[in-house]
Amino acid sequence: MYNKDMCTHLQAITEVKLSDDFVCEECIKQNERWVHLRTCQTCGVTLCCDDSPNRHMTKHFHSSQHPVIASAQPGERWLWCYPDEQFTEY
């Protein structure tokens, strides 16, 4: 997936982690709803996106500093790097 124009965080992804779990664990704990799901490419946790009321994946980034997420939505094949604000499809 290497592209010389991608940031080093995206370049480091050699295999995209996708979740078999199609729920936001944190929203379930809080009895909340989510819009879309994202999977952390460092630890594999799947949490809700920024369109969701609680923005759990962004909170996860701020607490863990895990830089790259993938969309966990069926049919979507993209990655986002938080620190470099860079997007790429795969």
PyMOL Python script that loads the backbone (N, CA, C, O; Angstrom):
from pymol import cmd

cmd.read_pdbstr("""\
ATOM      1  N   MET A   1       0.819  -1.179   0.000  1.00  0.00           N
ATOM      2  CA  MET A   1       0.000   0.000   0.000  1.00  0.00           C
ATOM      3  C   MET A   1       0.872   1.255   0.000  1.00  0.00           C
ATOM      4  O   MET A   1       0.348   2.362   0.122  1.00  0.00           O
ATOM      5  N   TYR A   2       2.156   1.109  -0.130  1.00  0.00           N
ATOM      6  CA  TYR A   2       3.098   2.227  -0.044  1.00  0.00           C
ATOM      7  C   TYR A   2       2.881   3.222  -1.185  1.00  0.00           C
ATOM      8  O   TYR A   2       2.751   2.844  -2.349  1.00  0.00           O
ATOM      9  N   ASN A   3       2.846   4.485  -0.822  1.00  0.00           N
ATOM     10  CA  ASN A   3       2.752   5.591  -1.761  1.00  0.00           C
ATOM     11  C   ASN A   3       3.645   6.682  -1.182  1.00  0.00           C
ATOM     12  O   ASN A   3       3.475   7.070  -0.026  1.00  0.00           O
ATOM     13  N   LYS A   4       4.588   7.177  -1.968  1.00  0.00           N
ATOM     14  CA  LYS A   4       5.566   8.153  -1.451  1.00  0.00           C
ATOM     15  C   LYS A   4       4.926   9.441  -0.956  1.00  0.00           C
ATOM     16  O   LYS A   4       5.548  10.175  -0.188  1.00  0.00           O
ATOM     17  N   ASP A   5       3.703   9.733  -1.373  1.00  0.00           N
ATOM     18  CA  ASP A   5       3.018  10.949  -0.929  1.00  0.00           C
ATOM     19  C   ASP A   5       2.260  10.763   0.388  1.00  0.00           C
ATOM     20  O   ASP A   5       1.760  11.731   0.961  1.00  0.00           O
ATOM     21  N   MET A   6       2.178   9.528   0.859  1.00  0.00           N
ATOM     22  CA  MET A   6       1.478   9.265   2.122  1.00  0.00           C
ATOM     23  C   MET A   6       2.391   9.556   3.307  1.00  0.00           C
ATOM     24  O   MET A   6       3.614   9.458   3.207  1.00  0.00           O
ATOM     25  N   CYS A   7       1.778   9.916   4.427  1.00  0.00           N
ATOM     26  CA  CYS A   7       2.541  10.133   5.657  1.00  0.00           C
ATOM     27  C   CYS A   7       3.142   8.802   6.124  1.00  0.00           C
ATOM     28  O   CYS A   7       2.745   7.733   5.661  1.00  0.00           O
ATOM     29  N   THR A   8       4.085   8.884   7.029  1.00  0.00           N
ATOM     30  CA  THR A   8       4.771   7.673   7.510  1.00  0.00           C
ATOM     31  C   THR A   8       3.821   6.752   8.272  1.00  0.00           C
ATOM     32  O   THR A   8       4.009   5.535   8.265  1.00  0.00           O
ATOM     33  N   HIS A   9       2.796   7.317   8.935  1.00  0.00           N
ATOM     34  CA  HIS A   9       1.837   6.473   9.654  1.00  0.00           C
ATOM     35  C   HIS A   9       1.063   5.583   8.678  1.00  0.00           C
ATOM     36  O   HIS A   9       0.884   4.391   8.925  1.00  0.00           O
ATOM     37  N   LEU A  10       0.611   6.167   7.577  1.00  0.00           N
ATOM     38  CA  LEU A  10      -0.116   5.383   6.575  1.00  0.00           C
ATOM     39  C   LEU A  10       0.813   4.418   5.856  1.00  0.00           C
ATOM     40  O   LEU A  10       0.423   3.292   5.548  1.00  0.00           O
ATOM     41  N   GLN A  11       2.029   4.846   5.589  1.00  0.00           N
ATOM     42  CA  GLN A  11       3.005   3.966   4.932  1.00  0.00           C
ATOM     43  C   GLN A  11       3.297   2.729   5.772  1.00  0.00           C
ATOM     44  O   GLN A  11       3.618   1.672   5.228  1.00  0.00           O
ATOM     45  N   ALA A  12       3.190   2.851   7.088  1.00  0.00           N
ATOM     46  CA  ALA A  12       3.500   1.738   7.995  1.00  0.00           C
ATOM     47  C   ALA A  12       2.425   0.649   7.984  1.00  0.00           C
ATOM     48  O   ALA A  12       2.677  -0.456   8.466  1.00  0.00           O
ATOM     49  N   ILE A  13       1.250   0.928   7.453  1.00  0.00           N
ATOM     50  CA  ILE A  13       0.172  -0.066   7.424  1.00  0.00           C
ATOM     51  C   ILE A  13       0.443  -1.060   6.310  1.00  0.00           C
ATOM     52  O   ILE A  13       0.419  -0.707   5.131  1.00  0.00           O
ATOM     53  N   THR A  14       0.700  -2.301   6.687  1.00  0.00           N
ATOM     54  CA  THR A  14       0.962  -3.334   5.682  1.00  0.00           C
ATOM     55  C   THR A  14      -0.248  -4.249   5.495  1.00  0.00           C
ATOM     56  O   THR A  14      -0.416  -4.868   4.444  1.00  0.00           O
ATOM     57  N   GLU A  15      -1.078  -4.324   6.521  1.00  0.00           N
ATOM     58  CA  GLU A  15      -2.309  -5.123   6.441  1.00  0.00           C
ATOM     59  C   GLU A  15      -3.384  -4.378   7.222  1.00  0.00           C
ATOM     60  O   GLU A  15      -3.188  -4.029   8.386  1.00  0.00           O
ATOM     61  N   VAL A  16      -4.512  -4.139   6.577  1.00  0.00           N
ATOM     62  CA  VAL A  16      -5.593  -3.389   7.209  1.00  0.00           C
ATOM     63  C   VAL A  16      -6.366  -4.316   8.149  1.00  0.00           C
ATOM     64  O   VAL A  16      -6.817  -5.392   7.759  1.00  0.00           O
ATOM     65  N   LYS A  17      -6.504  -3.869   9.392  1.00  0.00           N
ATOM     66  CA  LYS A  17      -7.286  -4.605  10.389  1.00  0.00           C
ATOM     67  C   LYS A  17      -8.747  -4.225  10.218  1.00  0.00           C
ATOM     68  O   LYS A  17      -9.096  -3.045  10.212  1.00  0.00           O
ATOM     69  N   LEU A  18      -9.593  -5.230  10.080  1.00  0.00           N
ATOM     70  CA  LEU A  18     -11.025  -5.004  10.009  1.00  0.00           C
ATOM     71  C   LEU A  18     -11.690  -5.763  11.140  1.00  0.00           C
ATOM     72  O   LEU A  18     -11.199  -6.805  11.572  1.00  0.00           O
ATOM     73  N   SER A  19     -12.788  -5.247  11.609  1.00  0.00           N
ATOM     74  CA  SER A  19     -13.464  -5.838  12.763  1.00  0.00           C
ATOM     75  C   SER A  19     -14.563  -6.808  12.331  1.00  0.00           C
ATOM     76  O   SER A  19     -15.224  -6.612  11.311  1.00  0.00           O
ATOM     77  N   ASP A  20     -14.736  -7.838  13.117  1.00  0.00           N
ATOM     78  CA  ASP A  20     -15.880  -8.733  12.949  1.00  0.00           C
ATOM     79  C   ASP A  20     -17.039  -8.251  13.807  1.00  0.00           C
ATOM     80  O   ASP A  20     -18.161  -8.744  13.691  1.00  0.00           O
ATOM     81  N   ASP A  21     -16.757  -7.286  14.664  1.00  0.00           N
ATOM     82  CA  ASP A  21     -17.732  -6.770  15.619  1.00  0.00           C
ATOM     83  C   ASP A  21     -18.280  -5.450  15.089  1.00  0.00           C
ATOM     84  O   ASP A  21     -17.536  -4.476  14.975  1.00  0.00           O
ATOM     85  N   PHE A  22     -19.553  -5.407  14.766  1.00  0.00           N
ATOM     86  CA  PHE A  22     -20.132  -4.208  14.163  1.00  0.00           C
ATOM     87  C   PHE A  22     -20.924  -3.401  15.174  1.00  0.00           C
ATOM     88  O   PHE A  22     -22.075  -3.033  14.939  1.00  0.00           O
ATOM     89  N   VAL A  23     -20.275  -3.128  16.321  1.00  0.00           N
ATOM     90  CA  VAL A  23     -20.862  -2.279  17.364  1.00  0.00           C
ATOM     91  C   VAL A  23     -19.763  -1.408  17.948  1.00  0.00           C
ATOM     92  O   VAL A  23     -18.584  -1.758  17.907  1.00  0.00           O
ATOM     93  N   CYS A  24     -20.168  -0.275  18.489  1.00  0.00           N
ATOM     94  CA  CYS A  24     -19.238   0.549  19.263  1.00  0.00           C
ATOM     95  C   CYS A  24     -19.367   0.090  20.713  1.00  0.00           C
ATOM     96  O   CYS A  24     -20.410   0.269  21.342  1.00  0.00           O
ATOM     97  N   GLU A  25     -18.303  -0.498  21.229  1.00  0.00           N
ATOM     98  CA  GLU A  25     -18.324  -1.033  22.601  1.00  0.00           C
ATOM     99  C   GLU A  25     -18.678   0.038  23.625  1.00  0.00           C
ATOM    100  O   GLU A  25     -19.416  -0.228  24.573  1.00  0.00           O
ATOM    101  N   GLU A  26     -18.157   1.242  23.438  1.00  0.00           N
ATOM    102  CA  GLU A  26     -18.418   2.323  24.388  1.00  0.00           C
ATOM    103  C   GLU A  26     -19.864   2.799  24.316  1.00  0.00           C
ATOM    104  O   GLU A  26     -20.469   3.087  25.349  1.00  0.00           O
ATOM    105  N   CYS A  27     -20.424   2.885  23.118  1.00  0.00           N
ATOM    106  CA  CYS A  27     -21.837   3.276  22.987  1.00  0.00           C
ATOM    107  C   CYS A  27     -22.750   2.226  23.634  1.00  0.00           C
ATOM    108  O   CYS A  27     -23.753   2.571  24.259  1.00  0.00           O
ATOM    109  N   ILE A  28     -22.400   0.962  23.480  1.00  0.00           N
ATOM    110  CA  ILE A  28     -23.195  -0.121  24.092  1.00  0.00           C
ATOM    111  C   ILE A  28     -23.194   0.053  25.609  1.00  0.00           C
ATOM    112  O   ILE A  28     -24.241  -0.060  26.246  1.00  0.00           O
ATOM    113  N   LYS A  29     -22.028   0.327  26.190  1.00  0.00           N
ATOM    114  CA  LYS A  29     -21.921   0.510  27.645  1.00  0.00           C
ATOM    115  C   LYS A  29     -22.782   1.676  28.126  1.00  0.00           C
ATOM    116  O   LYS A  29     -23.329   1.637  29.228  1.00  0.00           O
ATOM    117  N   GLN A  30     -22.902   2.719  27.290  1.00  0.00           N
ATOM    118  CA  GLN A  30     -23.624   3.929  27.674  1.00  0.00           C
ATOM    119  C   GLN A  30     -25.064   3.945  27.159  1.00  0.00           C
ATOM    120  O   GLN A  30     -25.787   4.924  27.338  1.00  0.00           O
ATOM    121  N   ASN A  31     -25.469   2.843  26.518  1.00  0.00           N
ATOM    122  CA  ASN A  31     -26.811   2.739  25.936  1.00  0.00           C
ATOM    123  C   ASN A  31     -27.063   3.883  24.943  1.00  0.00           C
ATOM    124  O   ASN A  31     -28.135   4.489  24.935  1.00  0.00           O
ATOM    125  N   GLU A  32     -26.063   4.161  24.116  1.00  0.00           N
ATOM    126  CA  GLU A  32     -26.120   5.217  23.110  1.00  0.00           C
ATOM    127  C   GLU A  32     -26.122   4.609  21.711  1.00  0.00           C
ATOM    128  O   GLU A  32     -25.888   3.413  21.541  1.00  0.00           O
ATOM    129  N   ARG A  33     -26.388   5.443  20.720  1.00  0.00           N
ATOM    130  CA  ARG A  33     -26.375   5.018  19.319  1.00  0.00           C
ATOM    131  C   ARG A  33     -25.173   5.622  18.609  1.00  0.00           C
ATOM    132  O   ARG A  33     -24.616   6.626  19.052  1.00  0.00           O
ATOM    133  N   TRP A  34     -24.781   5.003  17.504  1.00  0.00           N
ATOM    134  CA  TRP A  34     -23.674   5.496  16.702  1.00  0.00           C
ATOM    135  C   TRP A  34     -24.121   5.591  15.250  1.00  0.00           C
ATOM    136  O   TRP A  34     -25.144   5.027  14.861  1.00  0.00           O
ATOM    137  N   VAL A  35     -23.336   6.315  14.455  1.00  0.00           N
ATOM    138  CA  VAL A  35     -23.639   6.483  13.038  1.00  0.00           C
ATOM    139  C   VAL A  35     -22.824   5.506  12.198  1.00  0.00           C
ATOM    140  O   VAL A  35     -23.392   4.667  11.498  1.00  0.00           O
ATOM    141  N   HIS A  36     -21.492   5.609  12.261  1.00  0.00           N
ATOM    142  CA  HIS A  36     -20.593   4.715  11.524  1.00  0.00           C
ATOM    143  C   HIS A  36     -19.495   4.243  12.470  1.00  0.00           C
ATOM    144  O   HIS A  36     -19.273   4.820  13.535  1.00  0.00           O
ATOM    145  N   LEU A  37     -18.819   3.185  12.056  1.00  0.00           N
ATOM    146  CA  LEU A  37     -17.778   2.602  12.892  1.00  0.00           C
ATOM    147  C   LEU A  37     -16.413   2.703  12.226  1.00  0.00           C
ATOM    148  O   LEU A  37     -16.298   2.692  11.000  1.00  0.00           O
ATOM    149  N   ARG A  38     -15.385   2.800  13.056  1.00  0.00           N
ATOM    150  CA  ARG A  38     -13.997   2.883  12.609  1.00  0.00           C
ATOM    151  C   ARG A  38     -13.170   1.888  13.422  1.00  0.00           C
ATOM    152  O   ARG A  38     -13.463   1.642  14.592  1.00  0.00           O
ATOM    153  N   THR A  39     -12.141   1.319  12.800  1.00  0.00           N
ATOM    154  CA  THR A  39     -11.275   0.354  13.476  1.00  0.00           C
ATOM    155  C   THR A  39      -9.864   0.919  13.594  1.00  0.00           C
ATOM    156  O   THR A  39      -9.261   1.331  12.603  1.00  0.00           O
ATOM    157  N   CYS A  40      -9.353   0.931  14.812  1.00  0.00           N
ATOM    158  CA  CYS A  40      -7.994   1.399  15.080  1.00  0.00           C
ATOM    159  C   CYS A  40      -7.003   0.408  14.468  1.00  0.00           C
ATOM    160  O   CYS A  40      -7.121  -0.802  14.664  1.00  0.00           O
ATOM    161  N   GLN A  41      -6.037   0.928  13.731  1.00  0.00           N
ATOM    162  CA  GLN A  41      -5.064   0.066  13.073  1.00  0.00           C
ATOM    163  C   GLN A  41      -3.898  -0.304  13.974  1.00  0.00           C
ATOM    164  O   GLN A  41      -3.039  -1.088  13.569  1.00  0.00           O
ATOM    165  N   THR A  42      -3.845   0.232  15.170  1.00  0.00           N
ATOM    166  CA  THR A  42      -2.817  -0.155  16.133  1.00  0.00           C
ATOM    167  C   THR A  42      -3.304  -1.292  17.014  1.00  0.00           C
ATOM    168  O   THR A  42      -2.632  -2.315  17.137  1.00  0.00           O
ATOM    169  N   CYS A  43      -4.478  -1.119  17.633  1.00  0.00           N
ATOM    170  CA  CYS A  43      -4.946  -2.102  18.614  1.00  0.00           C
ATOM    171  C   CYS A  43      -6.173  -2.908  18.154  1.00  0.00           C
ATOM    172  O   CYS A  43      -6.513  -3.916  18.773  1.00  0.00           O
ATOM    173  N   GLY A  44      -6.829  -2.477  17.086  1.00  0.00           N
ATOM    174  CA  GLY A  44      -7.954  -3.236  16.549  1.00  0.00           C
ATOM    175  C   GLY A  44      -9.310  -2.934  17.151  1.00  0.00           C
ATOM    176  O   GLY A  44     -10.296  -3.558  16.758  1.00  0.00           O
ATOM    177  N   VAL A  45      -9.404  -1.997  18.097  1.00  0.00           N
ATOM    178  CA  VAL A  45     -10.693  -1.670  18.697  1.00  0.00           C
ATOM    179  C   VAL A  45     -11.572  -0.979  17.650  1.00  0.00           C
ATOM    180  O   VAL A  45     -11.081  -0.202  16.831  1.00  0.00           O
ATOM    181  N   THR A  46     -12.860  -1.267  17.683  1.00  0.00           N
ATOM    182  CA  THR A  46     -13.814  -0.627  16.784  1.00  0.00           C
ATOM    183  C   THR A  46     -14.735   0.265  17.600  1.00  0.00           C
ATOM    184  O   THR A  46     -15.380  -0.178  18.550  1.00  0.00           O
ATOM    185  N   LEU A  47     -14.782   1.549  17.200  1.00  0.00           N
ATOM    186  CA  LEU A  47     -15.567   2.554  17.919  1.00  0.00           C
ATOM    187  C   LEU A  47     -16.274   3.466  16.928  1.00  0.00           C
ATOM    188  O   LEU A  47     -16.049   3.373  15.722  1.00  0.00           O
ATOM    189  N   CYS A  48     -17.122   4.340  17.434  1.00  0.00           N
ATOM    190  CA  CYS A  48     -17.938   5.198  16.571  1.00  0.00           C
ATOM    191  C   CYS A  48     -17.162   6.386  16.015  1.00  0.00           C
ATOM    192  O   CYS A  48     -16.139   6.805  16.556  1.00  0.00           O
ATOM    193  N   CYS A  49     -17.692   6.911  14.913  1.00  0.00           N
ATOM    194  CA  CYS A  49     -17.067   8.006  14.169  1.00  0.00           C
ATOM    195  C   CYS A  49     -17.435   9.375  14.725  1.00  0.00           C
ATOM    196  O   CYS A  49     -18.185   9.484  15.695  1.00  0.00           O
ATOM    197  N   ASP A  50     -16.896  10.419  14.094  1.00  0.00           N
ATOM    198  CA  ASP A  50     -17.153  11.791  14.541  1.00  0.00           C
ATOM    199  C   ASP A  50     -18.566  12.281  14.228  1.00  0.00           C
ATOM    200  O   ASP A  50     -18.997  13.291  14.785  1.00  0.00           O
ATOM    201  N   ASP A  51     -19.290  11.598  13.359  1.00  0.00           N
ATOM    202  CA  ASP A  51     -20.698  11.947  13.122  1.00  0.00           C
ATOM    203  C   ASP A  51     -21.594  11.402  14.224  1.00  0.00           C
ATOM    204  O   ASP A  51     -22.762  11.778  14.320  1.00  0.00           O
ATOM    205  N   SER A  52     -21.058  10.527  15.048  1.00  0.00           N
ATOM    206  CA  SER A  52     -21.798   9.958  16.178  1.00  0.00           C
ATOM    207  C   SER A  52     -21.718  10.920  17.360  1.00  0.00           C
ATOM    208  O   SER A  52     -20.731  11.642  17.499  1.00  0.00           O
ATOM    209  N   PRO A  53     -22.734  10.941  18.205  1.00  0.00           N
ATOM    210  CA  PRO A  53     -22.760  11.910  19.315  1.00  0.00           C
ATOM    211  C   PRO A  53     -21.535  11.861  20.237  1.00  0.00           C
ATOM    212  O   PRO A  53     -21.095  12.902  20.725  1.00  0.00           O
ATOM    213  N   ASN A  54     -20.982  10.675  20.479  1.00  0.00           N
ATOM    214  CA  ASN A  54     -19.901  10.559  21.458  1.00  0.00           C
ATOM    215  C   ASN A  54     -18.487  10.534  20.875  1.00  0.00           C
ATOM    216  O   ASN A  54     -17.514  10.638  21.622  1.00  0.00           O
ATOM    217  N   ARG A  55     -18.362  10.400  19.583  1.00  0.00           N
ATOM    218  CA  ARG A  55     -17.059  10.464  18.908  1.00  0.00           C
ATOM    219  C   ARG A  55     -15.992   9.610  19.607  1.00  0.00           C
ATOM    220  O   ARG A  55     -14.888  10.081  19.877  1.00  0.00           O
ATOM    221  N   HIS A  56     -16.337   8.357  19.893  1.00  0.00           N
ATOM    222  CA  HIS A  56     -15.440   7.506  20.678  1.00  0.00           C
ATOM    223  C   HIS A  56     -14.099   7.222  20.005  1.00  0.00           C
ATOM    224  O   HIS A  56     -13.089   7.111  20.700  1.00  0.00           O
ATOM    225  N   MET A  57     -14.055   7.099  18.664  1.00  0.00           N
ATOM    226  CA  MET A  57     -12.764   6.805  18.035  1.00  0.00           C
ATOM    227  C   MET A  57     -11.816   7.994  18.169  1.00  0.00           C
ATOM    228  O   MET A  57     -10.624   7.797  18.402  1.00  0.00           O
ATOM    229  N   THR A  58     -12.309   9.210  18.028  1.00  0.00           N
ATOM    230  CA  THR A  58     -11.441  10.369  18.211  1.00  0.00           C
ATOM    231  C   THR A  58     -10.964  10.459  19.660  1.00  0.00           C
ATOM    232  O   THR A  58      -9.809  10.802  19.914  1.00  0.00           O
ATOM    233  N   LYS A  59     -11.841  10.156  20.599  1.00  0.00           N
ATOM    234  CA  LYS A  59     -11.431  10.123  22.010  1.00  0.00           C
ATOM    235  C   LYS A  59     -10.353   9.063  22.226  1.00  0.00           C
ATOM    236  O   LYS A  59      -9.406   9.278  22.982  1.00  0.00           O
ATOM    237  N   HIS A  60     -10.502   7.914  21.555  1.00  0.00           N
ATOM    238  CA  HIS A  60      -9.504   6.848  21.643  1.00  0.00           C
ATOM    239  C   HIS A  60      -8.157   7.354  21.123  1.00  0.00           C
ATOM    240  O   HIS A  60      -7.122   7.114  21.744  1.00  0.00           O
ATOM    241  N   PHE A  61      -8.169   8.053  19.986  1.00  0.00           N
ATOM    242  CA  PHE A  61      -6.914   8.604  19.459  1.00  0.00           C
ATOM    243  C   PHE A  61      -6.266   9.542  20.471  1.00  0.00           C
ATOM    244  O   PHE A  61      -5.067   9.439  20.730  1.00  0.00           O
ATOM    245  N   HIS A  62      -7.043  10.455  21.045  1.00  0.00           N
ATOM    246  CA  HIS A  62      -6.469  11.428  21.985  1.00  0.00           C
ATOM    247  C   HIS A  62      -5.901  10.760  23.239  1.00  0.00           C
ATOM    248  O   HIS A  62      -4.905  11.227  23.792  1.00  0.00           O
ATOM    249  N   SER A  63      -6.516   9.690  23.680  1.00  0.00           N
ATOM    250  CA  SER A  63      -6.015   9.022  24.885  1.00  0.00           C
ATOM    251  C   SER A  63      -4.878   8.039  24.598  1.00  0.00           C
ATOM    252  O   SER A  63      -4.010   7.835  25.447  1.00  0.00           O
ATOM    253  N   SER A  64      -4.875   7.433  23.419  1.00  0.00           N
ATOM    254  CA  SER A  64      -3.889   6.393  23.102  1.00  0.00           C
ATOM    255  C   SER A  64      -2.777   6.854  22.164  1.00  0.00           C
ATOM    256  O   SER A  64      -1.690   6.276  22.152  1.00  0.00           O
ATOM    257  N   GLN A  65      -3.050   7.893  21.382  1.00  0.00           N
ATOM    258  CA  GLN A  65      -2.155   8.354  20.327  1.00  0.00           C
ATOM    259  C   GLN A  65      -1.967   7.316  19.215  1.00  0.00           C
ATOM    260  O   GLN A  65      -0.974   7.368  18.490  1.00  0.00           O
ATOM    261  N   HIS A  66      -2.904   6.377  19.069  1.00  0.00           N
ATOM    262  CA  HIS A  66      -2.885   5.441  17.940  1.00  0.00           C
ATOM    263  C   HIS A  66      -3.305   6.239  16.707  1.00  0.00           C
ATOM    264  O   HIS A  66      -4.429   6.738  16.664  1.00  0.00           O
ATOM    265  N   PRO A  67      -2.432   6.374  15.698  1.00  0.00           N
ATOM    266  CA  PRO A  67      -2.644   7.379  14.663  1.00  0.00           C
ATOM    267  C   PRO A  67      -3.630   7.050  13.540  1.00  0.00           C
ATOM    268  O   PRO A  67      -4.269   7.960  13.012  1.00  0.00           O
ATOM    269  N   VAL A  68      -3.773   5.770  13.158  1.00  0.00           N
ATOM    270  CA  VAL A  68      -4.515   5.459  11.930  1.00  0.00           C
ATOM    271  C   VAL A  68      -5.755   4.621  12.222  1.00  0.00           C
ATOM    272  O   VAL A  68      -5.730   3.682  13.016  1.00  0.00           O
ATOM    273  N   ILE A  69      -6.856   5.003  11.539  1.00  0.00           N
ATOM    274  CA  ILE A  69      -8.098   4.230  11.612  1.00  0.00           C
ATOM    275  C   ILE A  69      -8.511   3.826  10.210  1.00  0.00           C
ATOM    276  O   ILE A  69      -8.098   4.430   9.220  1.00  0.00           O
ATOM    277  N   ALA A  70      -9.341   2.784  10.148  1.00  0.00           N
ATOM    278  CA  ALA A  70      -9.955   2.350   8.893  1.00  0.00           C
ATOM    279  C   ALA A  70     -11.457   2.396   9.065  1.00  0.00           C
ATOM    280  O   ALA A  70     -11.975   2.182  10.161  1.00  0.00           O
ATOM    281  N   SER A  71     -12.148   2.673   7.985  1.00  0.00           N
ATOM    282  CA  SER A  71     -13.594   2.579   8.044  1.00  0.00           C
ATOM    283  C   SER A  71     -13.974   1.124   8.265  1.00  0.00           C
ATOM    284  O   SER A  71     -13.407   0.225   7.642  1.00  0.00           O
ATOM    285  N   ALA A  72     -14.933   0.894   9.151  1.00  0.00           N
ATOM    286  CA  ALA A  72     -15.437  -0.465   9.394  1.00  0.00           C
ATOM    287  C   ALA A  72     -16.783  -0.660   8.704  1.00  0.00           C
ATOM    288  O   ALA A  72     -17.481  -1.644   8.948  1.00  0.00           O
ATOM    289  N   GLN A  73     -17.138   0.290   7.839  1.00  0.00           N
ATOM    290  CA  GLN A  73     -18.409   0.204   7.127  1.00  0.00           C
ATOM    291  C   GLN A  73     -18.263  -0.703   5.911  1.00  0.00           C
ATOM    292  O   GLN A  73     -17.290  -0.581   5.166  1.00  0.00           O
ATOM    293  N   PRO A  74     -19.224  -1.620   5.697  1.00  0.00           N
ATOM    294  CA  PRO A  74     -19.176  -2.488   4.512  1.00  0.00           C
ATOM    295  C   PRO A  74     -19.099  -1.640   3.233  1.00  0.00           C
ATOM    296  O   PRO A  74     -19.829  -0.662   3.070  1.00  0.00           O
ATOM    297  N   GLY A  75     -18.204  -2.039   2.347  1.00  0.00           N
ATOM    298  CA  GLY A  75     -18.055  -1.358   1.069  1.00  0.00           C
ATOM    299  C   GLY A  75     -17.126  -0.155   1.086  1.00  0.00           C
ATOM    300  O   GLY A  75     -16.774   0.361   0.025  1.00  0.00           O
ATOM    301  N   GLU A  76     -16.721   0.305   2.267  1.00  0.00           N
ATOM    302  CA  GLU A  76     -15.785   1.422   2.358  1.00  0.00           C
ATOM    303  C   GLU A  76     -14.380   0.878   2.595  1.00  0.00           C
ATOM    304  O   GLU A  76     -14.174   0.017   3.451  1.00  0.00           O
ATOM    305  N   ARG A  77     -13.422   1.386   1.836  1.00  0.00           N
ATOM    306  CA  ARG A  77     -12.041   0.918   1.945  1.00  0.00           C
ATOM    307  C   ARG A  77     -11.113   2.126   1.999  1.00  0.00           C
ATOM    308  O   ARG A  77     -10.496   2.505   1.004  1.00  0.00           O
ATOM    309  N   TRP A  78     -11.032   2.721   3.189  1.00  0.00           N
ATOM    310  CA  TRP A  78     -10.164   3.884   3.353  1.00  0.00           C
ATOM    311  C   TRP A  78      -9.547   3.914   4.737  1.00  0.00           C
ATOM    312  O   TRP A  78     -10.021   3.275   5.676  1.00  0.00           O
ATOM    313  N   LEU A  79      -8.458   4.690   4.829  1.00  0.00           N
ATOM    314  CA  LEU A  79      -7.720   4.900   6.070  1.00  0.00           C
ATOM    315  C   LEU A  79      -7.618   6.399   6.325  1.00  0.00           C
ATOM    316  O   LEU A  79      -7.594   7.200   5.391  1.00  0.00           O
ATOM    317  N   TRP A  80      -7.559   6.765   7.605  1.00  0.00           N
ATOM    318  CA  TRP A  80      -7.384   8.163   8.015  1.00  0.00           C
ATOM    319  C   TRP A  80      -6.289   8.221   9.063  1.00  0.00           C
ATOM    320  O   TRP A  80      -6.269   7.426  10.003  1.00  0.00           O
ATOM    321  N   CYS A  81      -5.375   9.174   8.892  1.00  0.00           N
ATOM    322  CA  CYS A  81      -4.317   9.421   9.870  1.00  0.00           C
ATOM    323  C   CYS A  81      -4.681  10.681  10.636  1.00  0.00           C
ATOM    324  O   CYS A  81      -4.767  11.761  10.052  1.00  0.00           O
ATOM    325  N   TYR A  82      -4.896  10.552  11.938  1.00  0.00           N
ATOM    326  CA  TYR A  82      -5.239  11.708  12.771  1.00  0.00           C
ATOM    327  C   TYR A  82      -4.135  12.765  12.833  1.00  0.00           C
ATOM    328  O   TYR A  82      -4.413  13.931  12.551  1.00  0.00           O
ATOM    329  N   PRO A  83      -2.889  12.410  13.189  1.00  0.00           N
ATOM    330  CA  PRO A  83      -1.880  13.453  13.360  1.00  0.00           C
ATOM    331  C   PRO A  83      -1.581  14.234  12.072  1.00  0.00           C
ATOM    332  O   PRO A  83      -1.338  15.440  12.111  1.00  0.00           O
ATOM    333  N   ASP A  84      -1.602  13.536  10.940  1.00  0.00           N
ATOM    334  CA  ASP A  84      -1.250  14.182   9.679  1.00  0.00           C
ATOM    335  C   ASP A  84      -2.479  14.597   8.870  1.00  0.00           C
ATOM    336  O   ASP A  84      -2.351  15.175   7.791  1.00  0.00           O
ATOM    337  N   GLU A  85      -3.660  14.301   9.393  1.00  0.00           N
ATOM    338  CA  GLU A  85      -4.919  14.625   8.720  1.00  0.00           C
ATOM    339  C   GLU A  85      -4.865  14.215   7.251  1.00  0.00           C
ATOM    340  O   GLU A  85      -5.134  15.005   6.346  1.00  0.00           O
ATOM    341  N   GLN A  86      -4.501  12.931   7.050  1.00  0.00           N
ATOM    342  CA  GLN A  86      -4.347  12.420   5.695  1.00  0.00           C
ATOM    343  C   GLN A  86      -5.252  11.218   5.490  1.00  0.00           C
ATOM    344  O   GLN A  86      -5.390  10.366   6.367  1.00  0.00           O
ATOM    345  N   PHE A  87      -5.862  11.167   4.320  1.00  0.00           N
ATOM    346  CA  PHE A  87      -6.819  10.146   3.921  1.00  0.00           C
ATOM    347  C   PHE A  87      -6.266   9.392   2.734  1.00  0.00           C
ATOM    348  O   PHE A  87      -5.626   9.985   1.865  1.00  0.00           O
ATOM    349  N   THR A  88      -6.506   8.070   2.683  1.00  0.00           N
ATOM    350  CA  THR A  88      -6.161   7.308   1.492  1.00  0.00           C
ATOM    351  C   THR A  88      -7.129   6.146   1.355  1.00  0.00           C
ATOM    352  O   THR A  88      -7.600   5.590   2.347  1.00  0.00           O
ATOM    353  N   GLU A  89      -7.413   5.795   0.139  1.00  0.00           N
ATOM    354  CA  GLU A  89      -8.214   4.604  -0.140  1.00  0.00           C
ATOM    355  C   GLU A  89      -7.251   3.449  -0.366  1.00  0.00           C
ATOM    356  O   GLU A  89      -6.101   3.654  -0.754  1.00  0.00           O
ATOM    357  N   TYR A  90      -7.723   2.249  -0.125  1.00  0.00           N
ATOM    358  CA  TYR A  90      -6.877   1.079  -0.366  1.00  0.00           C
ATOM    359  C   TYR A  90      -7.642   0.044  -1.149  1.00  0.00           C
ATOM    360  O   TYR A  90      -7.105  -1.020  -1.455  1.00  0.00           O
TER     361      TYR A  90
END
""", "prot")
cmd.dss("prot")
cmd.show_as("cartoon", "prot")
cmd.util.cbc("prot")
cmd.orient("prot")
